[in-house]
Amino acid sequence: MALLIDGKQISAQIKEELKEEVGKMTERGTTVTLAVILVGEDPASCVYVRNKKRACEYIGIRSISCELPAKTTQEELLSVIKGYNEDDSVDGILVQLPLPEHINEDAVIEAIDPKKDVDGFHPQSVGALWIGKPGFVSCTPAGIIQLLKRSGVEIEGRECVVVGRSNIVGKPMAQLLLRENGTVTICHSRTKNLPEVCRRADILVCAIGKPKFFTKDYVKPGAAVIDVGIHRNAENKLCGDVDFADVEPVAGAITPVPGGVGPMTIAMLMENCVEAARRKESLK
Ligand code: NDP
């Protein structure tokens, strides 16, 4: 039976550690502040923002939010970001994506001061990751590294296969595994012989957005399987990119959906906010 990698428990542990650290920062007179910007009323985005604010409250991070109507212009949004960039009391800025269609997401991401880019999406943060300089890392892949490390899954020297090459998951995931000295292969929709390539993996990260796509035919016995996908099936139940029931008997370790990668994303956002405040303190 595979080891179940418990994202709920690991994310709770990270939040406890951060809560303790933020408590000490507060005693030193440092307040950690996250500014959250939401444009429009997309129901899923409203839930994500609410969960992020709740996590801040639990840890002791001050959250300020700016909720703008869907018809907000790009210039208006950029001016809100400029205000937070210039406000020394704000450590992190998060613009909830997706944005309404008339707003250019790249322009918005690029407007955020990289020192406050707690989502890690700014081109400067992405570049810093690739050349090994300090910068913020995209939360979902950063959370996966924590899941592996805290579950005792060795990365160094092992074959890692990442399926999916998006800017927020696949590419930073591959780079982080490389930074941990894994031997990394990135696969995508044009990869030939995908099951064969996946079966080389000691660590297989599945991030393609296709429900239950990965069966045991893609998994080497004993491999650690990380399922990034989130889908709702016909019965409104959550499932991932991995066919859990089929893969679990052959895997060495596996993340469930829900309760695997999902809870780690907010925990790592909180970690990035605290990191921004640590950097601010180190400059004092
Ligand atoms: P994208 O749609 O941006 O990227 C999907 C990637 O998968 C692309 O690189 C695509 O290849 C590749 N792909 C698609 N079909 C196949 C296939 N049949 N074989 C091989 N590769 C394929 O998705 P994201 O990276 O944003 O997200 C992936 C999944 O993770 C989604 O289910 C999403 O909901 C979930 N997610 C979960 C998060 C969490 O917190 N748990 C956070 C973020 C995402 P190509 O480039 O060639 O088109």
py3Dmol code that shows the C-alpha trace and the ligand (Angstrom):
import py3Dmol

protein = """\
ATOM      1  CA  MET A   1       0.000   0.000   0.000  1.00  0.00           C
ATOM      2  CA  ALA A   2       1.265   3.455  -0.920  1.00  0.00           C
ATOM      3  CA  LEU A   3       2.174   6.086   1.664  1.00  0.00           C
ATOM      4  CA  LEU A   4      -0.595   8.682   1.601  1.00  0.00           C
ATOM      5  CA  ILE A   5       1.004  12.132   1.377  1.00  0.00           C
ATOM      6  CA  ASP A   6      -1.266  14.176   3.624  1.00  0.00           C
ATOM      7  CA  GLY A   7      -1.398  17.762   2.345  1.00  0.00           C
ATOM      8  CA  LYS A   8      -3.973  18.757   4.931  1.00  0.00           C
ATOM      9  CA  GLN A   9      -1.735  17.746   7.798  1.00  0.00           C
ATOM     10  CA  ILE A  10       1.477  19.134   6.261  1.00  0.00           C
ATOM     11  CA  SER A  11      -0.141  22.473   5.363  1.00  0.00           C
ATOM     12  CA  ALA A  12      -1.536  22.727   8.917  1.00  0.00           C
ATOM     13  CA  GLN A  13       1.958  22.105  10.290  1.00  0.00           C
ATOM     14  CA  ILE A  14       3.426  24.856   8.039  1.00  0.00           C
ATOM     15  CA  LYS A  15       0.702  27.288   9.148  1.00  0.00           C
ATOM     16  CA  GLU A  16       1.490  26.508  12.823  1.00  0.00           C
ATOM     17  CA  GLU A  17       5.188  27.217  12.218  1.00  0.00           C
ATOM     18  CA  LEU A  18       4.337  30.490  10.462  1.00  0.00           C
ATOM     19  CA  LYS A  19       1.919  31.498  13.224  1.00  0.00           C
ATOM     20  CA  GLU A  20       4.671  31.086  15.786  1.00  0.00           C
ATOM     21  CA  GLU A  21       7.132  33.070  13.655  1.00  0.00           C
ATOM     22  CA  VAL A  22       4.660  35.881  12.970  1.00  0.00           C
ATOM     23  CA  GLY A  23       3.930  36.035  16.718  1.00  0.00           C
ATOM     24  CA  LYS A  24       7.644  36.668  17.330  1.00  0.00           C
ATOM     25  CA  MET A  25       7.760  39.261  14.510  1.00  0.00           C
ATOM     26  CA  THR A  26       4.812  41.066  16.074  1.00  0.00           C
ATOM     27  CA  GLU A  27       6.660  41.174  19.424  1.00  0.00           C
ATOM     28  CA  ARG A  28       9.582  42.792  17.565  1.00  0.00           C
ATOM     29  CA  GLY A  29       7.202  45.383  16.127  1.00  0.00           C
ATOM     30  CA  THR A  30       7.001  43.933  12.588  1.00  0.00           C
ATOM     31  CA  THR A  31       3.541  43.597  11.100  1.00  0.00           C
ATOM     32  CA  VAL A  32       3.128  41.302   8.072  1.00  0.00           C
ATOM     33  CA  THR A  33       0.585  42.663   5.583  1.00  0.00           C
ATOM     34  CA  LEU A  34      -0.924  41.108   2.461  1.00  0.00           C
ATOM     35  CA  ALA A  35      -2.968  43.211   0.035  1.00  0.00           C
ATOM     36  CA  VAL A  36      -5.485  41.147  -1.945  1.00  0.00           C
ATOM     37  CA  ILE A  37      -7.107  42.596  -5.061  1.00  0.00           C
ATOM     38  CA  LEU A  38     -10.238  41.021  -6.518  1.00  0.00           C
ATOM     39  CA  VAL A  39     -11.828  42.307  -9.720  1.00  0.00           C
ATOM     40  CA  GLY A  40     -15.422  41.203 -10.386  1.00  0.00           C
ATOM     41  CA  GLU A  41     -17.488  38.565  -8.647  1.00  0.00           C
ATOM     42  CA  ASP A  42     -16.391  35.242 -10.103  1.00  0.00           C
ATOM     43  CA  PRO A  43     -17.736  32.777  -7.464  1.00  0.00           C
ATOM     44  CA  ALA A  44     -14.614  30.556  -7.431  1.00  0.00           C
ATOM     45  CA  SER A  45     -12.345  33.619  -7.085  1.00  0.00           C
ATOM     46  CA  CYS A  46     -14.482  34.939  -4.207  1.00  0.00           C
ATOM     47  CA  VAL A  47     -14.042  31.590  -2.395  1.00  0.00           C
ATOM     48  CA  TYR A  48     -10.256  31.594  -2.989  1.00  0.00           C
ATOM     49  CA  VAL A  49      -9.955  35.169  -1.698  1.00  0.00           C
ATOM     50  CA  ARG A  50     -12.051  34.360   1.368  1.00  0.00           C
ATOM     51  CA  ASN A  51      -9.862  31.318   2.140  1.00  0.00           C
ATOM     52  CA  LYS A  52      -6.693  33.368   1.743  1.00  0.00           C
ATOM     53  CA  LYS A  53      -8.010  36.042   4.122  1.00  0.00           C
ATOM     54  CA  ARG A  54      -8.959  33.341   6.654  1.00  0.00           C
ATOM     55  CA  ALA A  55      -5.480  31.838   6.518  1.00  0.00           C
ATOM     56  CA  CYS A  56      -3.968  35.307   7.075  1.00  0.00           C
ATOM     57  CA  GLU A  57      -6.195  35.852  10.079  1.00  0.00           C
ATOM     58  CA  TYR A  58      -5.214  32.493  11.590  1.00  0.00           C
ATOM     59  CA  ILE A  59      -1.484  33.123  11.195  1.00  0.00           C
ATOM     60  CA  GLY A  60      -1.610  36.744  12.346  1.00  0.00           C
ATOM     61  CA  ILE A  61      -0.962  38.341   8.959  1.00  0.00           C
ATOM     62  CA  ARG A  62      -2.881  41.575   8.410  1.00  0.00           C
ATOM     63  CA  SER A  63      -4.884  41.327   5.187  1.00  0.00           C
ATOM     64  CA  ILE A  64      -6.266  44.328   3.405  1.00  0.00           C
ATOM     65  CA  SER A  65      -8.520  43.817   0.464  1.00  0.00           C
ATOM     66  CA  CYS A  66      -9.581  45.864  -2.489  1.00  0.00           C
ATOM     67  CA  GLU A  67     -12.694  44.527  -4.173  1.00  0.00           C
ATOM     68  CA  LEU A  68     -13.303  46.224  -7.513  1.00  0.00           C
ATOM     69  CA  PRO A  69     -16.276  45.929  -9.880  1.00  0.00           C
ATOM     70  CA  ALA A  70     -15.909  43.803 -13.050  1.00  0.00           C
ATOM     71  CA  LYS A  71     -16.010  46.937 -15.221  1.00  0.00           C
ATOM     72  CA  THR A  72     -12.843  48.365 -13.595  1.00  0.00           C
ATOM     73  CA  THR A  73     -10.434  49.555 -16.296  1.00  0.00           C
ATOM     74  CA  GLN A  74      -6.873  48.322 -16.592  1.00  0.00           C
ATOM     75  CA  GLU A  75      -5.597  51.829 -15.736  1.00  0.00           C
ATOM     76  CA  GLU A  76      -7.670  51.889 -12.552  1.00  0.00           C
ATOM     77  CA  LEU A  77      -6.331  48.488 -11.517  1.00  0.00           C
ATOM     78  CA  LEU A  78      -2.741  49.495 -12.297  1.00  0.00           C
ATOM     79  CA  SER A  79      -3.173  52.587 -10.172  1.00  0.00           C
ATOM     80  CA  VAL A  80      -4.356  50.469  -7.190  1.00  0.00           C
ATOM     81  CA  ILE A  81      -1.273  48.259  -7.606  1.00  0.00           C
ATOM     82  CA  LYS A  82       0.974  51.345  -7.787  1.00  0.00           C
ATOM     83  CA  GLY A  83      -0.511  52.538  -4.488  1.00  0.00           C
ATOM     84  CA  TYR A  84       0.299  49.217  -2.774  1.00  0.00           C
ATOM     85  CA  ASN A  85       3.784  49.138  -4.372  1.00  0.00           C
ATOM     86  CA  GLU A  86       4.531  52.514  -2.803  1.00  0.00           C
ATOM     87  CA  ASP A  87       2.992  51.676   0.582  1.00  0.00           C
ATOM     88  CA  ASP A  88       5.835  50.506   2.859  1.00  0.00           C
ATOM     89  CA  SER A  89       3.379  48.834   5.231  1.00  0.00           C
ATOM     90  CA  VAL A  90       2.337  46.352   2.488  1.00  0.00           C
ATOM     91  CA  ASP A  91       4.621  43.288   2.223  1.00  0.00           C
ATOM     92  CA  GLY A  92       2.795  41.217  -0.378  1.00  0.00           C
ATOM     93  CA  ILE A  93       0.400  42.004  -3.232  1.00  0.00           C
ATOM     94  CA  LEU A  94      -1.886  39.377  -4.716  1.00  0.00           C
ATOM     95  CA  VAL A  95      -4.162  39.970  -7.687  1.00  0.00           C
ATOM     96  CA  GLN A  96      -6.694  37.131  -7.867  1.00  0.00           C
ATOM     97  CA  LEU A  97      -6.732  35.568 -11.353  1.00  0.00           C
ATOM     98  CA  PRO A  98      -8.437  35.231 -13.770  1.00  0.00           C
ATOM     99  CA  LEU A  99      -9.148  38.881 -14.535  1.00  0.00           C
ATOM    100  CA  PRO A 100     -12.019  40.110 -16.723  1.00  0.00           C
ATOM    101  CA  GLU A 101     -11.227  39.755 -20.418  1.00  0.00           C
ATOM    102  CA  HIS A 102     -10.666  43.465 -21.090  1.00  0.00           C
ATOM    103  CA  ILE A 103      -7.684  43.498 -18.702  1.00  0.00           C
ATOM    104  CA  ASN A 104      -4.262  42.258 -19.834  1.00  0.00           C
ATOM    105  CA  GLU A 105      -3.065  39.826 -17.143  1.00  0.00           C
ATOM    106  CA  ASP A 106       0.596  40.089 -18.138  1.00  0.00           C
ATOM    107  CA  ALA A 107       0.544  43.883 -17.783  1.00  0.00           C
ATOM    108  CA  VAL A 108      -1.018  43.537 -14.327  1.00  0.00           C
ATOM    109  CA  ILE A 109       1.472  40.886 -13.149  1.00  0.00           C
ATOM    110  CA  GLU A 110       4.369  42.986 -14.439  1.00  0.00           C
ATOM    111  CA  ALA A 111       3.084  46.047 -12.562  1.00  0.00           C
ATOM    112  CA  ILE A 112       3.570  44.355  -9.164  1.00  0.00           C
ATOM    113  CA  ASP A 113       6.839  45.229  -7.416  1.00  0.00           C
ATOM    114  CA  PRO A 114       8.864  41.948  -7.550  1.00  0.00           C
ATOM    115  CA  LYS A 115       9.719  42.480  -3.848  1.00  0.00           C
ATOM    116  CA  LYS A 116       5.985  42.097  -3.117  1.00  0.00           C
ATOM    117  CA  ASP A 117       5.198  39.453  -5.764  1.00  0.00           C
ATOM    118  CA  VAL A 118       4.040  36.736  -3.327  1.00  0.00           C
ATOM    119  CA  ASP A 119       2.382  34.719  -6.131  1.00  0.00           C
ATOM    120  CA  GLY A 120       5.788  34.440  -7.856  1.00  0.00           C
ATOM    121  CA  PHE A 121       4.333  35.152 -11.313  1.00  0.00           C
ATOM    122  CA  HIS A 122       6.367  38.309 -12.184  1.00  0.00           C
ATOM    123  CA  PRO A 123       8.922  37.678 -14.979  1.00  0.00           C
ATOM    124  CA  GLN A 124      11.677  38.823 -12.592  1.00  0.00           C
ATOM    125  CA  SER A 125      10.632  36.182 -10.021  1.00  0.00           C
ATOM    126  CA  VAL A 126      10.498  33.525 -12.758  1.00  0.00           C
ATOM    127  CA  GLY A 127      13.935  34.547 -14.087  1.00  0.00           C
ATOM    128  CA  ALA A 128      15.414  34.565 -10.571  1.00  0.00           C
ATOM    129  CA  LEU A 129      14.254  30.979 -10.075  1.00  0.00           C
ATOM    130  CA  TRP A 130      15.930  29.863 -13.310  1.00  0.00           C
ATOM    131  CA  ILE A 131      19.295  31.469 -12.511  1.00  0.00           C
ATOM    132  CA  GLY A 132      19.295  30.503  -8.826  1.00  0.00           C
ATOM    133  CA  LYS A 133      18.792  33.997  -7.355  1.00  0.00           C
ATOM    134  CA  PRO A 134      16.470  34.824  -4.457  1.00  0.00           C
ATOM    135  CA  GLY A 135      12.882  35.559  -5.460  1.00  0.00           C
ATOM    136  CA  PHE A 136       9.376  34.343  -4.841  1.00  0.00           C
ATOM    137  CA  VAL A 137       8.359  30.934  -6.187  1.00  0.00           C
ATOM    138  CA  SER A 138       4.918  30.017  -7.541  1.00  0.00           C
ATOM    139  CA  CYS A 139       2.962  28.584  -4.584  1.00  0.00           C
ATOM    140  CA  THR A 140       1.667  25.257  -5.959  1.00  0.00           C
ATOM    141  CA  PRO A 141       5.063  23.853  -7.052  1.00  0.00           C
ATOM    142  CA  ALA A 142       6.737  25.248  -3.918  1.00  0.00           C
ATOM    143  CA  GLY A 143       4.092  23.377  -1.904  1.00  0.00           C
ATOM    144  CA  ILE A 144       4.838  20.141  -3.755  1.00  0.00           C
ATOM    145  CA  ILE A 145       8.517  20.366  -2.783  1.00  0.00           C
ATOM    146  CA  GLN A 146       7.400  20.711   0.855  1.00  0.00           C
ATOM    147  CA  LEU A 147       5.084  17.695   0.493  1.00  0.00           C
ATOM    148  CA  LEU A 148       7.945  15.572  -0.826  1.00  0.00           C
ATOM    149  CA  LYS A 149      10.498  16.736   1.741  1.00  0.00           C
ATOM    150  CA  ARG A 150       8.208  16.496   4.731  1.00  0.00           C
ATOM    151  CA  SER A 151       7.061  12.993   3.658  1.00  0.00           C
ATOM    152  CA  GLY A 152      10.651  11.788   3.422  1.00  0.00           C
ATOM    153  CA  VAL A 153      10.658  11.370  -0.383  1.00  0.00           C
ATOM    154  CA  GLU A 154      14.248  11.818  -1.546  1.00  0.00           C
ATOM    155  CA  ILE A 155      14.629  14.076  -4.628  1.00  0.00           C
ATOM    156  CA  GLU A 156      18.387  14.245  -5.131  1.00  0.00           C
ATOM    157  CA  GLY A 157      19.650  12.041  -7.944  1.00  0.00           C
ATOM    158  CA  ARG A 158      16.226  10.619  -8.720  1.00  0.00           C
ATOM    159  CA  GLU A 159      14.305  10.566 -12.008  1.00  0.00           C
ATOM    160  CA  CYS A 160      11.571  13.217 -11.879  1.00  0.00           C
ATOM    161  CA  VAL A 161       8.978  13.477 -14.657  1.00  0.00           C
ATOM    162  CA  VAL A 162       6.709  16.532 -14.742  1.00  0.00           C
ATOM    163  CA  VAL A 163       3.733  16.236 -17.090  1.00  0.00           C
ATOM    164  CA  GLY A 164       2.464  19.735 -18.010  1.00  0.00           C
ATOM    165  CA  ARG A 165       4.490  22.839 -18.877  1.00  0.00           C
ATOM    166  CA  SER A 166       2.336  25.753 -17.716  1.00  0.00           C
ATOM    167  CA  ASN A 167       4.004  28.858 -16.318  1.00  0.00           C
ATOM    168  CA  ILE A 168       2.371  28.480 -12.898  1.00  0.00           C
ATOM    169  CA  VAL A 169       2.776  24.732 -12.346  1.00  0.00           C
ATOM    170  CA  GLY A 170       4.801  22.603 -14.800  1.00  0.00           C
ATOM    171  CA  LYS A 171       7.754  24.882 -15.582  1.00  0.00           C
ATOM    172  CA  PRO A 172       8.470  26.125 -12.038  1.00  0.00           C
ATOM    173  CA  MET A 173       7.921  22.563 -10.756  1.00  0.00           C
ATOM    174  CA  ALA A 174      10.613  21.235 -13.085  1.00  0.00           C
ATOM    175  CA  GLN A 175      13.003  24.002 -12.078  1.00  0.00           C
ATOM    176  CA  LEU A 176      12.433  23.401  -8.346  1.00  0.00           C
ATOM    177  CA  LEU A 177      13.073  19.657  -8.731  1.00  0.00           C
ATOM    178  CA  LEU A 178      16.267  20.516 -10.621  1.00  0.00           C
ATOM    179  CA  ARG A 179      17.280  22.871  -7.793  1.00  0.00           C
ATOM    180  CA  GLU A 180      16.849  19.908  -5.420  1.00  0.00           C
ATOM    181  CA  ASN A 181      19.237  17.929  -7.671  1.00  0.00           C
ATOM    182  CA  GLY A 182      16.624  15.718  -9.306  1.00  0.00           C
ATOM    183  CA  THR A 183      17.113  14.533 -12.912  1.00  0.00           C
ATOM    184  CA  VAL A 184      14.171  16.192 -14.611  1.00  0.00           C
ATOM    185  CA  THR A 185      12.115  15.465 -17.734  1.00  0.00           C
ATOM    186  CA  ILE A 186       9.249  17.772 -18.775  1.00  0.00           C
ATOM    187  CA  CYS A 187       6.395  16.266 -20.825  1.00  0.00           C
ATOM    188  CA  HIS A 188       3.513  17.966 -22.635  1.00  0.00           C
ATOM    189  CA  SER A 189       0.780  17.304 -25.180  1.00  0.00           C
ATOM    190  CA  ARG A 190       3.294  16.576 -27.980  1.00  0.00           C
ATOM    191  CA  THR A 191       5.423  14.116 -25.986  1.00  0.00           C
ATOM    192  CA  LYS A 192       5.751  10.752 -27.730  1.00  0.00           C
ATOM    193  CA  ASN A 193       5.295   7.515 -25.739  1.00  0.00           C
ATOM    194  CA  LEU A 194       4.062   9.332 -22.629  1.00  0.00           C
ATOM    195  CA  PRO A 195       3.349   6.180 -20.563  1.00  0.00           C
ATOM    196  CA  GLU A 196       6.874   4.906 -21.250  1.00  0.00           C
ATOM    197  CA  VAL A 197       8.492   8.231 -20.259  1.00  0.00           C
ATOM    198  CA  CYS A 198       6.337   8.430 -17.115  1.00  0.00           C
ATOM    199  CA  ARG A 199       7.330   4.883 -16.123  1.00  0.00           C
ATOM    200  CA  ARG A 200      10.936   6.091 -15.821  1.00  0.00           C
ATOM    201  CA  ALA A 201       9.914   8.362 -12.952  1.00  0.00           C
ATOM    202  CA  ASP A 202      10.780   7.884  -9.305  1.00  0.00           C
ATOM    203  CA  ILE A 203       8.747  11.067  -8.785  1.00  0.00           C
ATOM    204  CA  LEU A 204       5.862  11.689 -11.201  1.00  0.00           C
ATOM    205  CA  VAL A 205       4.084  15.063 -11.125  1.00  0.00           C
ATOM    206  CA  CYS A 206       0.778  15.041 -13.012  1.00  0.00           C
ATOM    207  CA  ALA A 207      -0.466  18.527 -13.976  1.00  0.00           C
ATOM    208  CA  ILE A 208      -2.372  18.389 -17.244  1.00  0.00           C
ATOM    209  CA  GLY A 209      -5.951  19.190 -16.247  1.00  0.00           C
ATOM    210  CA  LYS A 210      -7.530  15.893 -17.462  1.00  0.00           C
ATOM    211  CA  PRO A 211      -9.593  13.906 -14.912  1.00  0.00           C
ATOM    212  CA  LYS A 212      -8.234  10.438 -14.010  1.00  0.00           C
ATOM    213  CA  PHE A 213      -5.915  10.449 -17.053  1.00  0.00           C
ATOM    214  CA  PHE A 214      -2.968   8.742 -15.326  1.00  0.00           C
ATOM    215  CA  THR A 215      -3.554   5.017 -14.740  1.00  0.00           C
ATOM    216  CA  LYS A 216      -1.124   2.388 -13.425  1.00  0.00           C
ATOM    217  CA  ASP A 217       0.255   2.063 -16.984  1.00  0.00           C
ATOM    218  CA  TYR A 218       2.038   5.396 -16.388  1.00  0.00           C
ATOM    219  CA  VAL A 219       3.547   4.489 -13.020  1.00  0.00           C
ATOM    220  CA  LYS A 220       6.701   2.598 -12.080  1.00  0.00           C
ATOM    221  CA  PRO A 221       6.095   0.377  -9.024  1.00  0.00           C
ATOM    222  CA  GLY A 222       7.162   2.265  -5.914  1.00  0.00           C
ATOM    223  CA  ALA A 223       7.127   5.741  -7.526  1.00  0.00           C
ATOM    224  CA  ALA A 224       5.906   8.852  -5.686  1.00  0.00           C
ATOM    225  CA  VAL A 225       2.904  10.231  -7.589  1.00  0.00           C
ATOM    226  CA  ILE A 226       1.874  13.866  -7.130  1.00  0.00           C
ATOM    227  CA  ASP A 227      -1.556  14.786  -8.453  1.00  0.00           C
ATOM    228  CA  VAL A 228      -1.983  18.512  -9.150  1.00  0.00           C
ATOM    229  CA  GLY A 229      -5.282  18.310 -11.059  1.00  0.00           C
ATOM    230  CA  ILE A 230      -8.588  19.369  -9.524  1.00  0.00           C
ATOM    231  CA  HIS A 231     -11.876  18.413 -11.182  1.00  0.00           C
ATOM    232  CA  ARG A 232     -15.470  17.912 -10.160  1.00  0.00           C
ATOM    233  CA  ASN A 233     -17.045  14.746 -11.533  1.00  0.00           C
ATOM    234  CA  ALA A 234     -20.684  14.170 -12.505  1.00  0.00           C
ATOM    235  CA  GLU A 235     -21.603  13.471  -8.847  1.00  0.00           C
ATOM    236  CA  ASN A 236     -19.970  16.797  -7.850  1.00  0.00           C
ATOM    237  CA  LYS A 237     -17.104  14.921  -6.165  1.00  0.00           C
ATOM    238  CA  LEU A 238     -13.513  16.148  -6.472  1.00  0.00           C
ATOM    239  CA  CYS A 239     -10.958  14.098  -8.371  1.00  0.00           C
ATOM    240  CA  GLY A 240      -7.506  14.692  -9.818  1.00  0.00           C
ATOM    241  CA  ASP A 241      -5.528  13.967 -12.991  1.00  0.00           C
ATOM    242  CA  VAL A 242      -4.620  10.578 -11.482  1.00  0.00           C
ATOM    243  CA  ASP A 243      -6.938   7.571 -11.334  1.00  0.00           C
ATOM    244  CA  PHE A 244      -6.280   7.107  -7.609  1.00  0.00           C
ATOM    245  CA  ALA A 245      -7.924   3.686  -7.215  1.00  0.00           C
ATOM    246  CA  ASP A 246      -5.916   2.264 -10.132  1.00  0.00           C
ATOM    247  CA  VAL A 247      -2.549   3.873  -9.247  1.00  0.00           C
ATOM    248  CA  GLU A 248      -2.492   3.657  -5.437  1.00  0.00           C
ATOM    249  CA  PRO A 249      -1.756  -0.122  -5.301  1.00  0.00           C
ATOM    250  CA  VAL A 250       1.412   0.265  -7.433  1.00  0.00           C
ATOM    251  CA  ALA A 251       2.709   3.642  -6.174  1.00  0.00           C
ATOM    252  CA  GLY A 252       5.157   3.985  -3.285  1.00  0.00           C
ATOM    253  CA  ALA A 253       3.584   7.279  -2.207  1.00  0.00           C
ATOM    254  CA  ILE A 254       0.650   9.289  -3.557  1.00  0.00           C
ATOM    255  CA  THR A 255      -1.243  12.528  -2.922  1.00  0.00           C
ATOM    256  CA  PRO A 256      -5.049  12.264  -2.646  1.00  0.00           C
ATOM    257  CA  VAL A 257      -7.518  14.721  -4.208  1.00  0.00           C
ATOM    258  CA  PRO A 258      -8.841  16.463  -2.196  1.00  0.00           C
ATOM    259  CA  GLY A 259      -6.357  16.799   0.660  1.00  0.00           C
ATOM    260  CA  GLY A 260      -3.077  16.568  -1.252  1.00  0.00           C
ATOM    261  CA  VAL A 261      -1.584  19.425  -3.280  1.00  0.00           C
ATOM    262  CA  GLY A 262      -4.609  21.758  -2.934  1.00  0.00           C
ATOM    263  CA  PRO A 263      -4.175  22.795   0.739  1.00  0.00           C
ATOM    264  CA  MET A 264      -0.460  23.489   0.168  1.00  0.00           C
ATOM    265  CA  THR A 265      -1.033  26.401  -2.227  1.00  0.00           C
ATOM    266  CA  ILE A 266      -2.428  28.757   0.435  1.00  0.00           C
ATOM    267  CA  ALA A 267       0.141  27.593   3.007  1.00  0.00           C
ATOM    268  CA  MET A 268       2.939  28.555   0.601  1.00  0.00           C
ATOM    269  CA  LEU A 269       1.299  31.907  -0.149  1.00  0.00           C
ATOM    270  CA  MET A 270       1.433  32.561   3.591  1.00  0.00           C
ATOM    271  CA  GLU A 271       5.090  31.460   3.625  1.00  0.00           C
ATOM    272  CA  ASN A 272       5.853  33.919   0.800  1.00  0.00           C
ATOM    273  CA  CYS A 273       4.180  36.771   2.742  1.00  0.00           C
ATOM    274  CA  VAL A 274       6.246  35.961   5.831  1.00  0.00           C
ATOM    275  CA  GLU A 275       9.374  35.719   3.644  1.00  0.00           C
ATOM    276  CA  ALA A 276       8.661  39.228   2.281  1.00  0.00           C
ATOM    277  CA  ALA A 277       8.484  40.488   5.866  1.00  0.00           C
ATOM    278  CA  ARG A 278      11.695  38.590   6.809  1.00  0.00           C
ATOM    279  CA  ARG A 279      13.469  40.375   3.952  1.00  0.00           C
ATOM    280  CA  LYS A 280      12.043  43.721   5.102  1.00  0.00           C
ATOM    281  CA  GLU A 281      13.362  43.056   8.626  1.00  0.00           C
ATOM    282  CA  SER A 282      16.797  42.101   7.320  1.00  0.00           C
ATOM    283  CA  LEU A 283      17.054  45.533   5.639  1.00  0.00           C
ATOM    284  CA  LYS A 284      16.265  47.438   8.840  1.00  0.00           C
TER     285      LYS A 284
END
"""
ligand_1 = """\
48
NDP
P -2.697 24.323 -18.208
O -3.931 24.021 -18.943
O -2.155 25.717 -18.201
O -1.522 23.360 -18.735
C -1.755 22.013 -18.991
C -0.493 21.382 -19.482
O -0.740 19.999 -19.667
C 0.008 21.927 -20.810
O 1.406 22.105 -20.760
C -0.373 20.818 -21.819
O 0.563 20.653 -22.875
C -0.306 19.582 -20.957
N -1.223 18.547 -21.460
C -2.545 18.655 -21.725
N -3.024 17.479 -22.174
C -1.993 16.610 -22.176
C -1.858 15.233 -22.534
N -2.902 14.513 -22.964
N -0.652 14.671 -22.414
C 0.408 15.381 -21.970
N 0.360 16.672 -21.625
C -0.834 17.275 -21.736
O -2.944 23.801 -16.715
P -2.293 24.222 -15.293
O -0.848 23.857 -15.262
O -2.703 25.577 -14.912
O -3.102 23.222 -14.328
C -3.066 21.819 -14.459
C -4.060 21.196 -13.492
O -3.698 21.542 -12.173
C -5.503 21.678 -13.661
O -6.372 20.598 -13.356
C -5.650 22.754 -12.607
O -6.980 22.897 -12.167
C -4.778 22.192 -11.518
N -4.216 23.192 -10.610
C -4.274 22.903 -9.277
C -3.736 23.761 -8.350
C -3.794 23.374 -6.914
O -3.652 24.221 -6.045
N -3.953 22.092 -6.606
C -3.111 25.032 -8.737
C -3.011 25.206 -10.173
C -3.557 24.307 -11.058
P 0.844 21.768 -24.035
O 1.694 22.807 -23.367
O 1.554 21.015 -25.074
O -0.511 22.294 -24.427
"""
view = py3Dmol.view(width=600, height=400)
view.addModel(protein, "pdb")
view.setStyle({"model": 0}, {"cartoon": {"style": "trace"}})
view.addModel(ligand_1, "xyz")
view.setStyle({"model": 1}, {"stick": {}})
view.zoomTo()
view.show()
